[in-house]
Amino acid sequence: MFLALQALCQFPSNKDSLNKQVNDSIRIKNPGLFLDPVEITAIRANDKSPFTKVNLGVAQIAKLNNGQDLPYILDQTPSVVVNSDAGNGIGYTGISIRGTDASRINMTLNGIPYNDAESQSIYFVDLPDFASSTNSIQIQRGVGTSSNGAGAFGASMNFSTNAFLPNPYVEFNNSFGSFNSWKNTLKAGTGLIDGHFTVDMRLSRISSDGFIDRATSDLKSAYFSAAYISKKTSLRFNIIMGSEKTYQAWNGVPAAKLYGDSAVLEQEYLDNSGYPGALYNSPGDSANLFNSKRRTYNYFTYSNQTDNYIQNHYQLFFNQEISSSLHANLAAFLTRGYGYYEEYIYQGFYSDYGITGPVYGNDTITSTNLIRQRWLSNYFYGGIYSLQYQKKNTDLVLGGGWTEYDGQHYGNIIWAQEGGIQPDYEYYNNPAKKTDFNVYMKWQEQLGKWFTSFVDLQYRHVYYRINGFDNTDSDTIINNYNFFNPKAGLSYNRGPLQAYFSFARATHEPNHDDFQTGLNQQPVPETVNDFELGLNKKTVVYNWGITAYYMLYKNQLVLTGKINDVGEYTRTNTPQSWRLGVELQGGIKPVSWFQASGNLTLSQNKISDYTAYVDDYDNGGQVSTTYKKTDIALSPNIIAAATISFYPVSALEISLPAKFVGSEYLDNSESEQKKISDYYLQQVRIIYTPKIRTTGEVNFIFYLNNVFNKKYEATGYTYGYYSGGALVNENFLFPQAGTNFIFSVNIKI
């Protein structure tokens, strides 16, 4: 899948907000132009808002933009854990914040919803080189303020590309690294033309062989933005285009393979042979499983086992100053996505595809090796708006949006070994339609000299219609949800000191797969009540902050292993769960040649009552076990990051970023047999910007990742069953690359 945008790389800068950085300089040069991105300020938290947040400006983004996906740029921010299917941060990547996965993180591009409308997840692979178009990022941890799109159930991320660049420029950015990884980016902009017009463009290409066997990536993207700006009006049109072709590495590595337990691996292979959909059945599987390297093993061997997707975004923004205190914004968008993933199926049953197998004499063939393509073709479109009033002590925002998703899911069999299937036979076609409407009102009021109050009320309506599911002819499912999400808080701001307390509620509808529970086991929406208490201090020399949070969940959807009435493993509502933690962060720059910063998250993430279900191959059916107050899956209790930087001369920066992630469990049973070990990673980053006798700039950046060659796994999943009277736990893990490098050369004119 795919997408892309553009970046202004200016070294060095210590400002956190690109909008402020750019707009401050523009106001001096062009005081008569209307430059504020109203669509961004409507959903972002400002300095006095009582919410937990972090801002990244253009300089910070540029230092980290080496071709890896966006999660790796955000890895040093508090409570963040990242992972990569291919093991080196290119291709399919993931992120969690406070233990919350991407399907519960709200993401917007210039205020426009980005999360996939059905899975609600975030596919960063659809955003190749997105960082090269991003001017600023705000991450709000917890529920945060009201945004557009999917509910922010653990965090929200807003990316802005709509900065005004007054001067002409050309940039050529190139990176090369381990695993034959390449990034080439060409950017250009006209600057201000005739006092009113700007045009910015970018072309990008990223490719990599990946750390995991055959986990290749071929990513391309383009960006075009044209704007008209006058004293009280701005009009901007963006086109963001991208494509991706990645070889699948979705299954991970069996723990027995990873740890060299050959006897266990042999037994698991025998136990699973012939089992429909077994992970150990593929062409040449036995030789691949036993002879490949432990940490780079990829289950898939079919030459075209690839994911192929194109995603194009069209965005139109209109900003208007109605008066000195009143501003309005309207935006319309269309996101067009289409593509497929192709896969080889070993001994697929004809009955699964609604076909009677061919008959040879008295024998009816029931299964065959086949190749299938599973397609998506969708349109996601709509609009957002905001009306912002600011005068003296009062800030008011009335905003919202409407989106429509029209998606087609269909699958074709393009080859079958035993025949009996017509060429390009379509074995399912299930359209889906989803409408999302929300309106919010935000009121921030200065109370006296030091206190600020904040109230935020949001109403959200979701209509979702699904006409059957893959491989089934189930009835149409229609759901209508009405959500009310209140938020309120109080902040104290006195000089460099800020303290705040806030409460925020979010609701989250089930995703597409959750509804496959069948008509008799339909899930209900999730709810979280988020309490945040923070204290921060910022000075020229140092800064520090502490945030305590309590996130109480009701009806959180979790995997239990239970098989529903249509034979699928899907998520089930659990009555109560919570996340309780404290986030510490700070930084210091006592002298010009030294700087240090870091953050630490200590948390408890629990489910009060959890019932797990395990298949019983001996007797049929499933065996259930109930657990009390266990850890939530994939939620480490300790997350830390730190960076020490040295500036021995003005042209040289040497930084030592480090990351620690505590141990975590693969499911909610808190079993020591289903656990990922903690890991510590050390990186070296060197930036050299020699002085040149032109108006341009050249810089060289060298990254050495995982300096100590730590062998670690970033995420995984587990599957258990009873066989031969014993419980068998099969863990599948995603190993990450050992020591590797990336070298970048950036030229700016």
Number of C-alpha atoms within 10 A of each C-alpha: 27 28 30 32 30 29 24 24 24 14 16 15 13 12 15 18 19 23 24 15 17 19 20 12 12 18 13 9 11 15 13 14 17 21 23 19 22 23 27 23 16 26 23 22 21 11 11 20 25 28 30 26 21 16 18 21 24 29 23 24 23 20 17 18 24 28 32 24 25 24 19 23 20 18 20 20 21 24 27 23 29 20 23 29 27 32 25 28 23 30 35 24 22 24 22 22 24 26 22 23 20 24 24 22 27 27 29 20 20 22 27 27 24 22 23 17 24 19 15 23 20 22 19 24 28 28 26 33 35 29 28 28 27 26 28 27 26 20 25 24 24 30 30 30 31 30 28 28 25 28 28 29 28 26 25 27 21 23 22 23 24 26 21 22 18 19 11 15 16 16 21 18 23 21 21 21 19 18 18 12 21 21 24 21 22 18 23 19 20 17 18 19 13 7 14 14 18 22 21 22 21 25 22 26 20 24 24 26 22 27 26 25 21 23 26 24 24 19 27 26 27 26 24 22 22 18 20 18 20 15 14 16 18 22 18 19 19 22 21 25 25 29 26 26 24 28 27 27 26 15 16 24 25 27 22 18 21 20 12 15 11 13 11 13 20 15 11 17 18 12 14 14 14 13 12 13 15 13 15 22 20 19 16 11 16 14 9 17 21 15 10 15 15 18 27 22 24 23 24 28 18 18 10 15 21 22 19 19 23 21 23 22 21 17 20 18 23 20 25 19 19 14 10 10 12 15 20 22 23 19 22 19 21 20 20 16 22 19 20 22 21 23 21 21 19 19 20 18 20 17 12 13 19 13 13 16 19 16 11 8 6 6 9 11 16 17 19 18 17 20 20 22 22 20 19 17 17 20 16 22 21 19 22 23 24 25 22 22 18 15 10 8 11 14 16 20 22 19 25 24 24 20 23 19 21 16 21 17 19 20 23 21 20 16 18 20 12 15 14 15 20 12 12 13 14 17 18 19 20 18 18 22 20 20 19 20 20 22 20 23 20 21 16 22 18 18 14 8 9 12 17 21 21 22 20 21 19 22 16 22 15 19 15 20 17 20 18 20 22 18 16 16 13 15 12 13 17 13 12 12 15 13 18 14 21 19 22 21 21 23 25 21 19 12 10 11 15 20 20 23 22 23 23 24 27 26 23 22 22 21 20 16 15 22 20 25 21 17 15 8 13 15 22 17 16 20 21 26 21 24 21 24 21 21 19 18 17 16 11 9 11 15 17 18 18 19 20 19 22 21 22 18 24 17 18 23 22 18 18 21 24 21 17 18 13 12 11 15 17 19 23 23 20 20 15 18 22 22 23 18 19 18 22 20 20 18 19 18 15 12 9 11 14 16 18 18 19 21 22 21 23 18 22 17 22 23 23 15 15 23 17 17 18 21 20 18 13 12 11 9 11 16 15 12 10 10 14 14 17 20 25 26 23 24 28 25 21 20 24 24 24 21 19 17 19 16 16 12 10 13 14 17 19 18 20 17 20 21 22 17 23 16 17 24 25 25 24 25 23 19 12 10 13 23 20 22 14 16 15 16 20 20 19 19 20 18 20 17 17 13 12 9 7 7 7 13 17 17 18 18 21 20 21 18 21 21 16 12 13 15 15 19 22 23 23 24 20 18 15 15 19 18 14 10 11 10 13 14 16 18 20 22 23 28 27 24 25 19 17 17 19 21 18 21 18 18 16 18 13
